Amino acid sequence: MGACLSQKQIPYVEQQDGNSTHDIQRAGSLSADSMMRAEYEEQKSHNKNIDKYMENQRRIEARIKKLLLLGAGSSGKSTLFKQLKQIYKYGLDESEFLESKFVIRSNCVNSILVLLKKSQILYENDEDKHSDCFIDLEQNPNIIEHIQRVLEYATPNAVKISVDELTNESSAILYESISYLWSLPQVKNTFNKRQYFSFIENMDYFFSKLDVIFGIDYEPSLQDTLKCRIRTTGLIEEKYIINDVQFNIFDAGGQRNER
């Protein structure tokens, strides 16, 4: 008998082809490139939209007329600004009327005192030229009394009380004293020489209606509010449509440090 020698069988192990590994890496690389390309195209589209938006905004801005109102204090910038608001928009706010009520009364109190002070200064600077401004207080003791009565309301706190808590008594005092002082010829002469000093405009208009202004039920009219001098601080912007054209108008403060 012949002996049969069994051979040990070696299991088959499939060997990976080097090309297959390369294909996988290549496919991964192509996938990453596609993602980067997609992100690039998306970013490019976003940039294009932004550029288009900015170009449209530039065209819109180019059609807008921009005006900056500049000038010295009390030159009428804010008055023009309020008139435009009244004509081309919804009109003045209720808050503007309330503010002007306080300012008008405050201006009446302070302005009459300014005229009294300037009358003395003008006379001292040139007695011959400004002799018509001189007030002889020794010969007119009533003037001192009226000045003292007005001075009681000249401080900021006192003026605010006279506006917000006006009584029949305080109303009568302010009306009587300011009216008396305004009626003095020397004060009128000083007012007519206001080119020599800084003075609030339109005060002759307000002095002519003191009985109304210091009435307890006084409410400023549109004309009162437009003529009222309220100092502008900072920069205020309003937008108007006039004859289908947009205007952006800026009101800047007229004081030197505001310009």
Buried (B, 14 or more C-beta within 10 A) or exposed (E): EEEEEEEEEEEEEEEEEEEEEEEEEEEEEEEEEEEEEEEEEEEEEEEEEEEEEEEEEEEEEEEEEEEEBBEEBBEBBBBBBBBBBBEBEEEBEEEBBEBBBBBBBBBBBBBBBBBBEBBBEBBEEEEEEBEBBBBEEEEEEEBEEBBEBBEBBBEEEBBBBBBEEBEEEBBEBBBBBBBBBBEBEBBBBBBEBBEBEEBBBBBEEBBEBBEBBBBEEBEBEBEBBBBBBBEBEEEBEBEBEEEEEBBBBBBBBBEEEBE
